Amino acid sequence: MTVFRLTPAQGAPVLRCAATLARATERGLREFPVGLRSVELLGLPHLAALAAEGWPLPAAARQCLEVYKAVQRERTRATSKAQAIREKARQKAAAERNAKRTQEQAEREAWKAAAKATRAAEKRRQQASARRAKRQAEEEERINGAIGSLGIDWSKGPTPKEVRLSATLTPGGEVATVAGELLELVLNVENKGQAPIKRLRAWTDSENPLLDRREFVFGALAPGQKRTWKVPVRLPKDLTSRRDAVTVKFFDDQGELAETIVSELNFVELPRPSFAFNWQIQDDCQTCNGDGVVQRGEQVTLLVDVTNTGKGAALETFAQIKNGADENIFIDKGRFQIGELAPGATKTA
């Protein structure tokens, strides 16, 4: 279907539907004897504009226009849908860009925070290192002053190329030290080398905690010079008989030396006590019958005589009783201090 607008030489133009321009022109010439001024082929958008202006359209043109409008509506919906999809994609891309920028900003902030924390930690580490160095210097100065007050030369110096020491630790294994006595460890050392040794000191190494980590301080030791250091050790009275190996390790200002000595100490335990006891019941309460037998309802006193039948004195002795029979028996006081109990002595609890 083709729509033309025929404009006569006189009068208002009209719309005509024709198969071809020639037929429309012939019809126009017959209907308009005065002739046509123009014949204009109209497209669907032009028809839609004319219909909107109120022009009367032929039926075929109106049908064609409805189809055109339907197509235009579908095209508009498709265009709107495409625009919505493009807008959604644009918004998604914008959201992704914003998220990326936010993530990058967060990463930059995190990096800045981490760098700041690292700088703060490094500053704290340096401050702590400075405090430690200061404390070490103060501690070294205090130690130097304390050692110097003992008449010991505690000056620094390098380790000699050849260290030769002669040392002895007394008492040896042939001397028996009794438990409870004051043991005096004596370390004698002589510098047999050709160069002085600075800040010479020694430590003991032993499985016996009484003998382990005992320190001997000698300071500067010139070639051929001898020095002695004594360390008192109070032995406990309950120490058992035993023999303990002791290794003495030497150190100078630069660290541990290769020189060591190994000795042995002999300990003898004190004579052990042994106990014998007898007991009796005193039922002298107001409700007791005085027969020396514990009966229901009585409040009795248990007297225990403890005798040391051993060869050694008992130190800080105590007696203790407990109820091993009836849960209805109540003990008011079950622990008694006896104190020191010499061999053959008897005390009552």
Protein Blocks (a to p, Z undefined) as FASTA:
>chain_A
ZZdddddfbdcddddddfbfklmmmmmmmmmmnopfbdcdddfklmmmmmmnopacdfkl
mmmmmmmmmmmmmmmmmmmmmmmmmmmmmmmmmmmmmmmmmmmmmmmmmmmmmmmmmmmm
mmmmmmmmmmmmmmmmmmmmmmmmmmmmnopacbdcdddfbdcddddddddfklccdehi
acddddddddfbfbdcehiacddddfblklgopacdebjadehiacdddddddddfklcc
dddddddddddfkbccfbdcddddddddddddddddddddddfbfkbghlopacehiacd
dddddddfbfbdcehiacddddfkbfkbccfblcdcebjadehiacdZZ
